[in-house]
Amino acid sequence: MIGIQLYSLREMAGREGPEAVFRAAAEAGFDGVEFAGFYGLSPEEIGALLQKYNLTAMSAHIGVSALEEQLPFVRALKIPAVYMPCPGPEDLDSEAHLSAFTERMRACQTRLAPLGVRYGYHNHYMEYRGEGDLVARFLEALPGLTAELDVFWAQASGRDPVALMQKFGDRLSCLHIKELSPDGPEAPNPV
């Protein structure tokens, strides 16, 4: 299935409203969407837009602190996968914070498992600073956790996305693909 993360269309949503985003995704030929918020709509309103534009709710980015609030959407829309978006730098800046963050992810994974919802982690560049690999650390610490590899951020951090895909193996459940300017991540890049 090929979908679009709705975060990529956030400016359109701000200008034209949520329905324009669903219409554009359908017209572009996408099968589904990945949520990064729900536009202040109800699960029923989001469900109606998905149905109207023949789109599937493929996944959602939901931070550890927002899971309980957004569980009604996961249930009602039958979202099969939830990905933890890259957290704030404060969650990754010390061993104590990393351990606490890992435990918060474990709690989310435990909460989603009875619903049959896959739980995964979405990287940015911070996980690959220096020689580190926090994604591998999270995968090791949390059996059943999957990776949603953002190839843009992996490449921007100097990692080989193909090597990461091979390393993740069957723990890789989704890819985010977008262009990286030859001038690097600080140059104008698509979102």
MODELLER restraints for C-alpha pairs under 7 A, 6 or more apart:
rsr = mdl.restraints
at = mdl.atoms
rsr.add(forms.Gaussian(group=physical.xy_distance, feature=features.Distance(at['CA:1:A'], at['CA:31:A']), mean=6.17, stdev=0.5))
rsr.add(forms.Gaussian(group=physical.xy_distance, feature=features.Distance(at['CA:2:A'], at['CA:30:A']), mean=5.88, stdev=0.5))
rsr.add(forms.Gaussian(group=physical.xy_distance, feature=features.Distance(at['CA:2:A'], at['CA:31:A']), mean=5.66, stdev=0.5))
rsr.add(forms.Gaussian(group=physical.xy_distance, feature=features.Distance(at['CA:2:A'], at['CA:32:A']), mean=6.56, stdev=0.5))
rsr.add(forms.Gaussian(group=physical.xy_distance, feature=features.Distance(at['CA:3:A'], at['CA:30:A']), mean=5.09, stdev=0.5))
rsr.add(forms.Gaussian(group=physical.xy_distance, feature=features.Distance(at['CA:3:A'], at['CA:31:A']), mean=5.50, stdev=0.5))
rsr.add(forms.Gaussian(group=physical.xy_distance, feature=features.Distance(at['CA:3:A'], at['CA:32:A']), mean=4.40, stdev=0.5))
rsr.add(forms.Gaussian(group=physical.xy_distance, feature=features.Distance(at['CA:3:A'], at['CA:33:A']), mean=4.95, stdev=0.5))
rsr.add(forms.Gaussian(group=physical.xy_distance, feature=features.Distance(at['CA:3:A'], at['CA:34:A']), mean=6.85, stdev=0.5))
rsr.add(forms.Gaussian(group=physical.xy_distance, feature=features.Distance(at['CA:4:A'], at['CA:30:A']), mean=6.75, stdev=0.5))
rsr.add(forms.Gaussian(group=physical.xy_distance, feature=features.Distance(at['CA:4:A'], at['CA:32:A']), mean=6.68, stdev=0.5))
rsr.add(forms.Gaussian(group=physical.xy_distance, feature=features.Distance(at['CA:4:A'], at['CA:33:A']), mean=4.99, stdev=0.5))
rsr.add(forms.Gaussian(group=physical.xy_distance, feature=features.Distance(at['CA:4:A'], at['CA:34:A']), mean=6.06, stdev=0.5))
rsr.add(forms.Gaussian(group=physical.xy_distance, feature=features.Distance(at['CA:5:A'], at['CA:33:A']), mean=5.67, stdev=0.5))
rsr.add(forms.Gaussian(group=physical.xy_distance, feature=features.Distance(at['CA:5:A'], at['CA:34:A']), mean=4.38, stdev=0.5))
rsr.add(forms.Gaussian(group=physical.xy_distance, feature=features.Distance(at['CA:5:A'], at['CA:35:A']), mean=6.13, stdev=0.5))
rsr.add(forms.Gaussian(group=physical.xy_distance, feature=features.Distance(at['CA:6:A'], at['CA:33:A']), mean=6.42, stdev=0.5))
rsr.add(forms.Gaussian(group=physical.xy_distance, feature=features.Distance(at['CA:6:A'], at['CA:34:A']), mean=5.92, stdev=0.5))
rsr.add(forms.Gaussian(group=physical.xy_distance, feature=features.Distance(at['CA:6:A'], at['CA:35:A']), mean=5.55, stdev=0.5))
rsr.add(forms.Gaussian(group=physical.xy_distance, feature=features.Distance(at['CA:6:A'], at['CA:36:A']), mean=6.32, stdev=0.5))
rsr.add(forms.Gaussian(group=physical.xy_distance, feature=features.Distance(at['CA:7:A'], at['CA:36:A']), mean=5.61, stdev=0.5))
rsr.add(forms.Gaussian(group=physical.xy_distance, feature=features.Distance(at['CA:8:A'], at['CA:191:A']), mean=5.37, stdev=0.5))
rsr.add(forms.Gaussian(group=physical.xy_distance, feature=features.Distance(at['CA:9:A'], at['CA:21:A']), mean=6.53, stdev=0.5))
rsr.add(forms.Gaussian(group=physical.xy_distance, feature=features.Distance(at['CA:12:A'], at['CA:21:A']), mean=6.65, stdev=0.5))
rsr.add(forms.Gaussian(group=physical.xy_distance, feature=features.Distance(at['CA:13:A'], at['CA:20:A']), mean=6.79, stdev=0.5))
rsr.add(forms.Gaussian(group=physical.xy_distance, feature=features.Distance(at['CA:13:A'], at['CA:21:A']), mean=5.92, stdev=0.5))
rsr.add(forms.Gaussian(group=physical.xy_distance, feature=features.Distance(at['CA:18:A'], at['CA:39:A']), mean=6.65, stdev=0.5))
rsr.add(forms.Gaussian(group=physical.xy_distance, feature=features.Distance(at['CA:19:A'], at['CA:49:A']), mean=6.78, stdev=0.5))
rsr.add(forms.Gaussian(group=physical.xy_distance, feature=features.Distance(at['CA:22:A'], at['CA:49:A']), mean=6.82, stdev=0.5))
rsr.add(forms.Gaussian(group=physical.xy_distance, feature=features.Distance(at['CA:22:A'], at['CA:53:A']), mean=6.53, stdev=0.5))
rsr.add(forms.Gaussian(group=physical.xy_distance, feature=features.Distance(at['CA:23:A'], at['CA:53:A']), mean=6.21, stdev=0.5))
rsr.add(forms.Gaussian(group=physical.xy_distance, feature=features.Distance(at['CA:26:A'], at['CA:53:A']), mean=5.90, stdev=0.5))
rsr.add(forms.Gaussian(group=physical.xy_distance, feature=features.Distance(at['CA:26:A'], at['CA:55:A']), mean=6.85, stdev=0.5))
rsr.add(forms.Gaussian(group=physical.xy_distance, feature=features.Distance(at['CA:31:A'], at['CA:55:A']), mean=5.56, stdev=0.5))
rsr.add(forms.Gaussian(group=physical.xy_distance, feature=features.Distance(at['CA:31:A'], at['CA:56:A']), mean=6.33, stdev=0.5))
rsr.add(forms.Gaussian(group=physical.xy_distance, feature=features.Distance(at['CA:32:A'], at['CA:55:A']), mean=4.76, stdev=0.5))
rsr.add(forms.Gaussian(group=physical.xy_distance, feature=features.Distance(at['CA:32:A'], at['CA:56:A']), mean=4.26, stdev=0.5))
rsr.add(forms.Gaussian(group=physical.xy_distance, feature=features.Distance(at['CA:32:A'], at['CA:57:A']), mean=5.71, stdev=0.5))
rsr.add(forms.Gaussian(group=physical.xy_distance, feature=features.Distance(at['CA:32:A'], at['CA:58:A']), mean=5.70, stdev=0.5))
rsr.add(forms.Gaussian(group=physical.xy_distance, feature=features.Distance(at['CA:33:A'], at['CA:55:A']), mean=6.91, stdev=0.5))
rsr.add(forms.Gaussian(group=physical.xy_distance, feature=features.Distance(at['CA:33:A'], at['CA:56:A']), mean=6.31, stdev=0.5))
rsr.add(forms.Gaussian(group=physical.xy_distance, feature=features.Distance(at['CA:33:A'], at['CA:57:A']), mean=5.38, stdev=0.5))
rsr.add(forms.Gaussian(group=physical.xy_distance, feature=features.Distance(at['CA:33:A'], at['CA:58:A']), mean=5.64, stdev=0.5))
rsr.add(forms.Gaussian(group=physical.xy_distance, feature=features.Distance(at['CA:34:A'], at['CA:57:A']), mean=6.38, stdev=0.5))
rsr.add(forms.Gaussian(group=physical.xy_distance, feature=features.Distance(at['CA:34:A'], at['CA:58:A']), mean=5.59, stdev=0.5))
rsr.add(forms.Gaussian(group=physical.xy_distance, feature=features.Distance(at['CA:34:A'], at['CA:59:A']), mean=4.68, stdev=0.5))
rsr.add(forms.Gaussian(group=physical.xy_distance, feature=features.Distance(at['CA:34:A'], at['CA:60:A']), mean=5.05, stdev=0.5))
rsr.add(forms.Gaussian(group=physical.xy_distance, feature=features.Distance(at['CA:35:A'], at['CA:59:A']), mean=6.33, stdev=0.5))
rsr.add(forms.Gaussian(group=physical.xy_distance, feature=features.Distance(at['CA:35:A'], at['CA:60:A']), mean=4.32, stdev=0.5))
rsr.add(forms.Gaussian(group=physical.xy_distance, feature=features.Distance(at['CA:35:A'], at['CA:61:A']), mean=6.05, stdev=0.5))
rsr.add(forms.Gaussian(group=physical.xy_distance, feature=features.Distance(at['CA:36:A'], at['CA:60:A']), mean=5.86, stdev=0.5))
rsr.add(forms.Gaussian(group=physical.xy_distance, feature=features.Distance(at['CA:36:A'], at['CA:61:A']), mean=5.00, stdev=0.5))
rsr.add(forms.Gaussian(group=physical.xy_distance, feature=features.Distance(at['CA:36:A'], at['CA:62:A']), mean=6.89, stdev=0.5))
rsr.add(forms.Gaussian(group=physical.xy_distance, feature=features.Distance(at['CA:43:A'], at['CA:72:A']), mean=6.95, stdev=0.5))
rsr.add(forms.Gaussian(group=physical.xy_distance, feature=features.Distance(at['CA:43:A'], at['CA:73:A']), mean=5.14, stdev=0.5))
rsr.add(forms.Gaussian(group=physical.xy_distance, feature=features.Distance(at['CA:43:A'], at['CA:76:A']), mean=6.20, stdev=0.5))
rsr.add(forms.Gaussian(group=physical.xy_distance, feature=features.Distance(at['CA:43:A'], at['CA:77:A']), mean=6.89, stdev=0.5))
rsr.add(forms.Gaussian(group=physical.xy_distance, feature=features.Distance(at['CA:47:A'], at['CA:77:A']), mean=6.17, stdev=0.5))
rsr.add(forms.Gaussian(group=physical.xy_distance, feature=features.Distance(at['CA:50:A'], at['CA:56:A']), mean=6.43, stdev=0.5))
rsr.add(forms.Gaussian(group=physical.xy_distance, feature=features.Distance(at['CA:57:A'], at['CA:77:A']), mean=6.54, stdev=0.5))
rsr.add(forms.Gaussian(group=physical.xy_distance, feature=features.Distance(at['CA:57:A'], at['CA:79:A']), mean=5.52, stdev=0.5))
rsr.add(forms.Gaussian(group=physical.xy_distance, feature=features.Distance(at['CA:58:A'], at['CA:79:A']), mean=5.94, stdev=0.5))
rsr.add(forms.Gaussian(group=physical.xy_distance, feature=features.Distance(at['CA:58:A'], at['CA:80:A']), mean=6.33, stdev=0.5))
rsr.add(forms.Gaussian(group=physical.xy_distance, feature=features.Distance(at['CA:58:A'], at['CA:81:A']), mean=6.83, stdev=0.5))
rsr.add(forms.Gaussian(group=physical.xy_distance, feature=features.Distance(at['CA:59:A'], at['CA:79:A']), mean=5.50, stdev=0.5))
rsr.add(forms.Gaussian(group=physical.xy_distance, feature=features.Distance(at['CA:59:A'], at['CA:80:A']), mean=6.07, stdev=0.5))
rsr.add(forms.Gaussian(group=physical.xy_distance, feature=features.Distance(at['CA:59:A'], at['CA:81:A']), mean=4.66, stdev=0.5))
rsr.add(forms.Gaussian(group=physical.xy_distance, feature=features.Distance(at['CA:59:A'], at['CA:82:A']), mean=5.52, stdev=0.5))
rsr.add(forms.Gaussian(group=physical.xy_distance, feature=features.Distance(at['CA:60:A'], at['CA:81:A']), mean=6.62, stdev=0.5))
rsr.add(forms.Gaussian(group=physical.xy_distance, feature=features.Distance(at['CA:60:A'], at['CA:82:A']), mean=4.93, stdev=0.5))
rsr.add(forms.Gaussian(group=physical.xy_distance, feature=features.Distance(at['CA:60:A'], at['CA:83:A']), mean=6.13, stdev=0.5))
rsr.add(forms.Gaussian(group=physical.xy_distance, feature=features.Distance(at['CA:61:A'], at['CA:82:A']), mean=5.85, stdev=0.5))
rsr.add(forms.Gaussian(group=physical.xy_distance, feature=features.Distance(at['CA:61:A'], at['CA:83:A']), mean=4.82, stdev=0.5))
rsr.add(forms.Gaussian(group=physical.xy_distance, feature=features.Distance(at['CA:61:A'], at['CA:84:A']), mean=5.77, stdev=0.5))
rsr.add(forms.Gaussian(group=physical.xy_distance, feature=features.Distance(at['CA:61:A'], at['CA:85:A']), mean=5.69, stdev=0.5))
rsr.add(forms.Gaussian(group=physical.xy_distance, feature=features.Distance(at['CA:62:A'], at['CA:82:A']), mean=6.48, stdev=0.5))
rsr.add(forms.Gaussian(group=physical.xy_distance, feature=features.Distance(at['CA:62:A'], at['CA:83:A']), mean=6.23, stdev=0.5))
rsr.add(forms.Gaussian(group=physical.xy_distance, feature=features.Distance(at['CA:62:A'], at['CA:84:A']), mean=5.59, stdev=0.5))
rsr.add(forms.Gaussian(group=physical.xy_distance, feature=features.Distance(at['CA:62:A'], at['CA:85:A']), mean=6.59, stdev=0.5))
rsr.add(forms.Gaussian(group=physical.xy_distance, feature=features.Distance(at['CA:63:A'], at['CA:84:A']), mean=5.33, stdev=0.5))
rsr.add(forms.Gaussian(group=physical.xy_distance, feature=features.Distance(at['CA:63:A'], at['CA:85:A']), mean=6.07, stdev=0.5))
rsr.add(forms.Gaussian(group=physical.xy_distance, feature=features.Distance(at['CA:64:A'], at['CA:84:A']), mean=6.85, stdev=0.5))
rsr.add(forms.Gaussian(group=physical.xy_distance, feature=features.Distance(at['CA:64:A'], at['CA:104:A']), mean=6.39, stdev=0.5))
rsr.add(forms.Gaussian(group=physical.xy_distance, feature=features.Distance(at['CA:64:A'], at['CA:105:A']), mean=6.34, stdev=0.5))
rsr.add(forms.Gaussian(group=physical.xy_distance, feature=features.Distance(at['CA:64:A'], at['CA:108:A']), mean=6.54, stdev=0.5))
rsr.add(forms.Gaussian(group=physical.xy_distance, feature=features.Distance(at['CA:80:A'], at['CA:117:A']), mean=4.93, stdev=0.5))
rsr.add(forms.Gaussian(group=physical.xy_distance, feature=features.Distance(at['CA:80:A'], at['CA:118:A']), mean=6.21, stdev=0.5))
rsr.add(forms.Gaussian(group=physical.xy_distance, feature=features.Distance(at['CA:81:A'], at['CA:117:A']), mean=5.24, stdev=0.5))
rsr.add(forms.Gaussian(group=physical.xy_distance, feature=features.Distance(at['CA:81:A'], at['CA:118:A']), mean=4.52, stdev=0.5))
rsr.add(forms.Gaussian(group=physical.xy_distance, feature=features.Distance(at['CA:81:A'], at['CA:119:A']), mean=5.86, stdev=0.5))
rsr.add(forms.Gaussian(group=physical.xy_distance, feature=features.Distance(at['CA:82:A'], at['CA:117:A']), mean=6.96, stdev=0.5))
rsr.add(forms.Gaussian(group=physical.xy_distance, feature=features.Distance(at['CA:82:A'], at['CA:118:A']), mean=6.26, stdev=0.5))
rsr.add(forms.Gaussian(group=physical.xy_distance, feature=features.Distance(at['CA:82:A'], at['CA:119:A']), mean=5.09, stdev=0.5))
rsr.add(forms.Gaussian(group=physical.xy_distance, feature=features.Distance(at['CA:82:A'], at['CA:120:A']), mean=6.27, stdev=0.5))
rsr.add(forms.Gaussian(group=physical.xy_distance, feature=features.Distance(at['CA:83:A'], at['CA:119:A']), mean=5.79, stdev=0.5))
rsr.add(forms.Gaussian(group=physical.xy_distance, feature=features.Distance(at['CA:83:A'], at['CA:120:A']), mean=4.50, stdev=0.5))
rsr.add(forms.Gaussian(group=physical.xy_distance, feature=features.Distance(at['CA:83:A'], at['CA:121:A']), mean=5.08, stdev=0.5))
rsr.add(forms.Gaussian(group=physical.xy_distance, feature=features.Distance(at['CA:83:A'], at['CA:122:A']), mean=6.00, stdev=0.5))
rsr.add(forms.Gaussian(group=physical.xy_distance, feature=features.Distance(at['CA:84:A'], at['CA:120:A']), mean=6.11, stdev=0.5))
rsr.add(forms.Gaussian(group=physical.xy_distance, feature=features.Distance(at['CA:84:A'], at['CA:121:A']), mean=4.74, stdev=0.5))
rsr.add(forms.Gaussian(group=physical.xy_distance, feature=features.Distance(at['CA:84:A'], at['CA:122:A']), mean=5.82, stdev=0.5))
rsr.add(forms.Gaussian(group=physical.xy_distance, feature=features.Distance(at['CA:85:A'], at['CA:121:A']), mean=6.39, stdev=0.5))
rsr.add(forms.Gaussian(group=physical.xy_distance, feature=features.Distance(at['CA:85:A'], at['CA:122:A']), mean=4.98, stdev=0.5))
rsr.add(forms.Gaussian(group=physical.xy_distance, feature=features.Distance(at['CA:85:A'], at['CA:123:A']), mean=6.89, stdev=0.5))
rsr.add(forms.Gaussian(group=physical.xy_distance, feature=features.Distance(at['CA:86:A'], at['CA:122:A']), mean=5.88, stdev=0.5))
rsr.add(forms.Gaussian(group=physical.xy_distance, feature=features.Distance(at['CA:86:A'], at['CA:123:A']), mean=5.45, stdev=0.5))
rsr.add(forms.Gaussian(group=physical.xy_distance, feature=features.Distance(at['CA:86:A'], at['CA:124:A']), mean=5.95, stdev=0.5))
rsr.add(forms.Gaussian(group=physical.xy_distance, feature=features.Distance(at['CA:91:A'], at['CA:97:A']), mean=5.11, stdev=0.5))
rsr.add(forms.Gaussian(group=physical.xy_distance, feature=features.Distance(at['CA:91:A'], at['CA:98:A']), mean=5.89, stdev=0.5))
rsr.add(forms.Gaussian(group=physical.xy_distance, feature=features.Distance(at['CA:91:A'], at['CA:101:A']), mean=6.11, stdev=0.5))
rsr.add(forms.Gaussian(group=physical.xy_distance, feature=features.Distance(at['CA:92:A'], at['CA:98:A']), mean=5.21, stdev=0.5))
rsr.add(forms.Gaussian(group=physical.xy_distance, feature=features.Distance(at['CA:102:A'], at['CA:138:A']), mean=6.85, stdev=0.5))
rsr.add(forms.Gaussian(group=physical.xy_distance, feature=features.Distance(at['CA:106:A'], at['CA:142:A']), mean=6.66, stdev=0.5))
rsr.add(forms.Gaussian(group=physical.xy_distance, feature=features.Distance(at['CA:109:A'], at['CA:119:A']), mean=5.74, stdev=0.5))
rsr.add(forms.Gaussian(group=physical.xy_distance, feature=features.Distance(at['CA:119:A'], at['CA:145:A']), mean=5.64, stdev=0.5))
rsr.add(forms.Gaussian(group=physical.xy_distance, feature=features.Distance(at['CA:119:A'], at['CA:146:A']), mean=6.38, stdev=0.5))
rsr.add(forms.Gaussian(group=physical.xy_distance, feature=features.Distance(at['CA:120:A'], at['CA:145:A']), mean=5.12, stdev=0.5))
rsr.add(forms.Gaussian(group=physical.xy_distance, feature=features.Distance(at['CA:120:A'], at['CA:146:A']), mean=4.31, stdev=0.5))
rsr.add(forms.Gaussian(group=physical.xy_distance, feature=features.Distance(at['CA:120:A'], at['CA:147:A']), mean=5.25, stdev=0.5))
rsr.add(forms.Gaussian(group=physical.xy_distance, feature=features.Distance(at['CA:120:A'], at['CA:148:A']), mean=6.36, stdev=0.5))
rsr.add(forms.Gaussian(group=physical.xy_distance, feature=features.Distance(at['CA:121:A'], at['CA:146:A']), mean=6.37, stdev=0.5))
rsr.add(forms.Gaussian(group=physical.xy_distance, feature=features.Distance(at['CA:121:A'], at['CA:147:A']), mean=5.08, stdev=0.5))
rsr.add(forms.Gaussian(group=physical.xy_distance, feature=features.Distance(at['CA:121:A'], at['CA:148:A']), mean=5.75, stdev=0.5))
rsr.add(forms.Gaussian(group=physical.xy_distance, feature=features.Distance(at['CA:122:A'], at['CA:147:A']), mean=6.34, stdev=0.5))
rsr.add(forms.Gaussian(group=physical.xy_distance, feature=features.Distance(at['CA:122:A'], at['CA:148:A']), mean=4.81, stdev=0.5))
rsr.add(forms.Gaussian(group=physical.xy_distance, feature=features.Distance(at['CA:122:A'], at['CA:149:A']), mean=6.02, stdev=0.5))
rsr.add(forms.Gaussian(group=physical.xy_distance, feature=features.Distance(at['CA:122:A'], at['CA:150:A']), mean=6.65, stdev=0.5))
rsr.add(forms.Gaussian(group=physical.xy_distance, feature=features.Distance(at['CA:123:A'], at['CA:149:A']), mean=6.20, stdev=0.5))
rsr.add(forms.Gaussian(group=physical.xy_distance, feature=features.Distance(at['CA:123:A'], at['CA:150:A']), mean=5.93, stdev=0.5))
rsr.add(forms.Gaussian(group=physical.xy_distance, feature=features.Distance(at['CA:124:A'], at['CA:150:A']), mean=6.75, stdev=0.5))
rsr.add(forms.Gaussian(group=physical.xy_distance, feature=features.Distance(at['CA:124:A'], at['CA:153:A']), mean=4.90, stdev=0.5))
rsr.add(forms.Gaussian(group=physical.xy_distance, feature=features.Distance(at['CA:124:A'], at['CA:154:A']), mean=6.85, stdev=0.5))
rsr.add(forms.Gaussian(group=physical.xy_distance, feature=features.Distance(at['CA:125:A'], at['CA:153:A']), mean=5.03, stdev=0.5))
rsr.add(forms.Gaussian(group=physical.xy_distance, feature=features.Distance(at['CA:125:A'], at['CA:154:A']), mean=6.13, stdev=0.5))
rsr.add(forms.Gaussian(group=physical.xy_distance, feature=features.Distance(at['CA:125:A'], at['CA:156:A']), mean=6.75, stdev=0.5))
rsr.add(forms.Gaussian(group=physical.xy_distance, feature=features.Distance(at['CA:125:A'], at['CA:157:A']), mean=5.17, stdev=0.5))
rsr.add(forms.Gaussian(group=physical.xy_distance, feature=features.Distance(at['CA:127:A'], at['CA:133:A']), mean=5.68, stdev=0.5))
rsr.add(forms.Gaussian(group=physical.xy_distance, feature=features.Distance(at['CA:127:A'], at['CA:134:A']), mean=4.79, stdev=0.5))
rsr.add(forms.Gaussian(group=physical.xy_distance, feature=features.Distance(at['CA:127:A'], at['CA:135:A']), mean=6.32, stdev=0.5))
rsr.add(forms.Gaussian(group=physical.xy_distance, feature=features.Distance(at['CA:128:A'], at['CA:134:A']), mean=6.64, stdev=0.5))
rsr.add(forms.Gaussian(group=physical.xy_distance, feature=features.Distance(at['CA:128:A'], at['CA:157:A']), mean=6.22, stdev=0.5))
rsr.add(forms.Gaussian(group=physical.xy_distance, feature=features.Distance(at['CA:129:A'], at['CA:157:A']), mean=6.95, stdev=0.5))
rsr.add(forms.Gaussian(group=physical.xy_distance, feature=features.Distance(at['CA:139:A'], at['CA:145:A']), mean=5.76, stdev=0.5))
rsr.add(forms.Gaussian(group=physical.xy_distance, feature=features.Distance(at['CA:139:A'], at['CA:146:A']), mean=6.89, stdev=0.5))
rsr.add(forms.Gaussian(group=physical.xy_distance, feature=features.Distance(at['CA:146:A'], at['CA:171:A']), mean=4.67, stdev=0.5))
rsr.add(forms.Gaussian(group=physical.xy_distance, feature=features.Distance(at['CA:146:A'], at['CA:172:A']), mean=5.67, stdev=0.5))
rsr.add(forms.Gaussian(group=physical.xy_distance, feature=features.Distance(at['CA:146:A'], at['CA:173:A']), mean=5.97, stdev=0.5))
rsr.add(forms.Gaussian(group=physical.xy_distance, feature=features.Distance(at['CA:147:A'], at['CA:171:A']), mean=5.98, stdev=0.5))
rsr.add(forms.Gaussian(group=physical.xy_distance, feature=features.Distance(at['CA:147:A'], at['CA:172:A']), mean=4.75, stdev=0.5))
rsr.add(forms.Gaussian(group=physical.xy_distance, feature=features.Distance(at['CA:147:A'], at['CA:173:A']), mean=5.88, stdev=0.5))
rsr.add(forms.Gaussian(group=physical.xy_distance, feature=features.Distance(at['CA:147:A'], at['CA:174:A']), mean=6.83, stdev=0.5))
rsr.add(forms.Gaussian(group=physical.xy_distance, feature=features.Distance(at['CA:148:A'], at['CA:172:A']), mean=6.27, stdev=0.5))
rsr.add(forms.Gaussian(group=physical.xy_distance, feature=features.Distance(at['CA:148:A'], at['CA:173:A']), mean=5.90, stdev=0.5))
rsr.add(forms.Gaussian(group=physical.xy_distance, feature=features.Distance(at['CA:148:A'], at['CA:174:A']), mean=4.55, stdev=0.5))
rsr.add(forms.Gaussian(group=physical.xy_distance, feature=features.Distance(at['CA:148:A'], at['CA:175:A']), mean=5.40, stdev=0.5))
rsr.add(forms.Gaussian(group=physical.xy_distance, feature=features.Distance(at['CA:149:A'], at['CA:174:A']), mean=6.47, stdev=0.5))
rsr.add(forms.Gaussian(group=physical.xy_distance, feature=features.Distance(at['CA:149:A'], at['CA:175:A']), mean=4.94, stdev=0.5))
rsr.add(forms.Gaussian(group=physical.xy_distance, feature=features.Distance(at['CA:149:A'], at['CA:176:A']), mean=6.05, stdev=0.5))
rsr.add(forms.Gaussian(group=physical.xy_distance, feature=features.Distance(at['CA:150:A'], at['CA:175:A']), mean=5.98, stdev=0.5))
rsr.add(forms.Gaussian(group=physical.xy_distance, feature=features.Distance(at['CA:150:A'], at['CA:176:A']), mean=4.50, stdev=0.5))
rsr.add(forms.Gaussian(group=physical.xy_distance, feature=features.Distance(at['CA:150:A'], at['CA:177:A']), mean=6.36, stdev=0.5))
rsr.add(forms.Gaussian(group=physical.xy_distance, feature=features.Distance(at['CA:151:A'], at['CA:161:A']), mean=5.53, stdev=0.5))
rsr.add(forms.Gaussian(group=physical.xy_distance, feature=features.Distance(at['CA:151:A'], at['CA:176:A']), mean=6.10, stdev=0.5))
rsr.add(forms.Gaussian(group=physical.xy_distance, feature=features.Distance(at['CA:151:A'], at['CA:177:A']), mean=5.68, stdev=0.5))
rsr.add(forms.Gaussian(group=physical.xy_distance, feature=features.Distance(at['CA:152:A'], at['CA:177:A']), mean=6.47, stdev=0.5))
rsr.add(forms.Gaussian(group=physical.xy_distance, feature=features.Distance(at['CA:152:A'], at['CA:178:A']), mean=5.91, stdev=0.5))
rsr.add(forms.Gaussian(group=physical.xy_distance, feature=features.Distance(at['CA:152:A'], at['CA:179:A']), mean=6.52, stdev=0.5))
rsr.add(forms.Gaussian(group=physical.xy_distance, feature=features.Distance(at['CA:152:A'], at['CA:180:A']), mean=5.89, stdev=0.5))
rsr.add(forms.Gaussian(group=physical.xy_distance, feature=features.Distance(at['CA:154:A'], at['CA:160:A']), mean=6.85, stdev=0.5))
rsr.add(forms.Gaussian(group=physical.xy_distance, feature=features.Distance(at['CA:154:A'], at['CA:161:A']), mean=5.93, stdev=0.5))
rsr.add(forms.Gaussian(group=physical.xy_distance, feature=features.Distance(at['CA:155:A'], at['CA:161:A']), mean=6.25, stdev=0.5))
rsr.add(forms.Gaussian(group=physical.xy_distance, feature=features.Distance(at['CA:156:A'], at['CA:184:A']), mean=6.60, stdev=0.5))
rsr.add(forms.Gaussian(group=physical.xy_distance, feature=features.Distance(at['CA:156:A'], at['CA:185:A']), mean=5.93, stdev=0.5))
rsr.add(forms.Gaussian(group=physical.xy_distance, feature=features.Distance(at['CA:165:A'], at['CA:172:A']), mean=6.66, stdev=0.5))
rsr.add(forms.Gaussian(group=physical.xy_distance, feature=features.Distance(at['CA:178:A'], at['CA:190:A']), mean=6.83, stdev=0.5))
rsr.add(forms.Gaussian(group=physical.xy_distance, feature=features.Distance(at['CA:179:A'], at['CA:189:A']), mean=6.91, stdev=0.5))
rsr.add(forms.Gaussian(group=physical.xy_distance, feature=features.Distance(at['CA:179:A'], at['CA:190:A']), mean=6.41, stdev=0.5))
rsr.add(forms.Gaussian(group=physical.xy_distance, feature=features.Distance(at['CA:180:A'], at['CA:189:A']), mean=6.15, stdev=0.5))
rsr.add(forms.Gaussian(group=physical.xy_distance, feature=features.Distance(at['CA:181:A'], at['CA:187:A']), mean=6.54, stdev=0.5))
rsr.add(forms.Gaussian(group=physical.xy_distance, feature=features.Distance(at['CA:181:A'], at['CA:189:A']), mean=5.88, stdev=0.5))
